[in-house]
Amino acid sequence: MITGLDLDHVGEFSVIVAIEALVLGLLIGPIFEAMILAAAVSMILSNFTHVYDEEIYRAMVRRDWLGRPYHDVDDWNSVPDDISDHVVIVGYGRQGRRLVKFCEKSINHML
């Protein structure tokens, strides 16, 4: 959430693209003006959200707009303390499948 508040502006590059589109005749004047206005407003507001990102986040949490906040990875941890010799693989994409195969081969070699 806080990262999103820091990345919430349109950016100068978008303005350059809009100017080029106007020059090439790909945009009409009113659309270009709306884009410039939106970019200016977002750049101004992004300064505000960048400075006050923590306060905005806390206010949203207090109002329960974001659900339960997690302050630590241990808040998500529900693995019993007596478990050992386990491997937890998060994700089963290309790399996750490779890790599973490696673990399975390692276990088979141990047995």
C-alpha positions in Angstrom: 0.0 0.0 0.0 2.7 2.4 1.0 4.7 1.6 -2.2 1.6 2.3 -4.2 1.2 5.6 -2.6 4.7 6.5 -3.6 4.1 5.4 -7.2 0.8 7.1 -7.8 1.6 9.8 -10.3 1.3 9.8 -14.1 4.9 10.9 -14.6 6.7 13.3 -16.9 7.2 10.7 -19.6 3.5 10.4 -20.1 3.3 14.2 -20.7 6.0 13.8 -23.4 4.1 11.0 -25.1 0.9 13.1 -25.0 2.8 16.1 -26.6 4.1 13.9 -29.3 0.7 12.4 -30.0 -0.8 15.9 -30.3 2.0 17.0 -32.7 1.4 13.9 -34.8 -2.3 14.6 -34.9 -3.2 11.5 -32.9 -5.0 13.6 -30.2 -7.4 16.4 -30.4 -7.0 19.5 -28.3 -9.6 18.8 -25.6 -8.3 15.2 -25.0 -4.7 16.5 -24.8 -5.8 19.2 -22.3 -7.6 16.6 -20.1 -4.4 14.5 -20.1 -2.2 17.4 -19.1 -4.6 18.4 -16.4 -4.7 14.8 -15.1 -0.9 14.6 -15.2 -0.5 17.9 -13.3 -3.1 16.9 -10.6 -1.5 13.5 -10.1 2.0 15.0 -9.9 0.8 17.5 -7.2 -1.1 14.8 -5.3 1.8 12.4 -5.5 4.0 14.9 -3.5 1.3 14.9 -0.8 0.9 11.1 -0.8 4.7 10.6 -0.8 5.2 12.9 2.3 2.2 11.5 4.2 2.2 7.9 3.0 2.5 6.4 6.5 -0.3 8.6 7.9 -2.6 7.8 5.0 -1.9 4.1 5.5 -2.6 4.2 9.2 -5.8 6.2 8.6 -7.0 3.5 6.1 -6.1 0.7 8.6 -8.0 2.5 11.4 -11.1 2.7 9.2 -10.7 -1.0 8.3 -10.5 -0.2 4.6 -7.5 -2.6 4.1 -8.5 -5.5 6.4 -6.2 -6.8 9.1 -2.7 -5.3 8.9 0.3 -7.5 9.0 3.3 -6.0 10.7 5.6 -9.1 10.7 6.0 -12.2 8.7 5.5 -14.2 11.9 1.8 -12.9 11.9 1.3 -15.3 8.9 3.3 -18.1 10.4 1.2 -21.0 11.6 3.8 -23.8 11.5 4.0 -25.8 14.7 7.3 -25.5 16.6 7.8 -29.3 16.7 8.0 -29.7 12.9 11.5 -30.3 11.5 13.1 -31.6 8.3 10.5 -30.0 6.0 10.9 -27.8 3.0 8.3 -25.1 2.2 8.2 -24.1 -1.5 6.0 -21.1 -2.2 4.8 -21.1 -5.8 4.7 -23.9 -8.3 5.9 -22.2 -11.4 8.9 -23.1 -13.5 11.4 -22.6 -10.6 9.1 -24.1 -8.0 8.7 -27.3 -10.0 12.5 -27.5 -10.4 12.9 -27.2 -6.6 10.3 -29.9 -6.0 12.1 -32.3 -8.3 15.4 -31.5 -6.7 14.0 -32.1 -3.2 12.4 -35.4 -4.3 15.7 -36.6 -5.8 17.6 -35.6 -2.7 15.1 -37.5 -0.5 15.3 -40.6 -2.7 19.1 -40.6 -2.5 19.0 -40.4 1.3 16.7 -43.4 1.6 
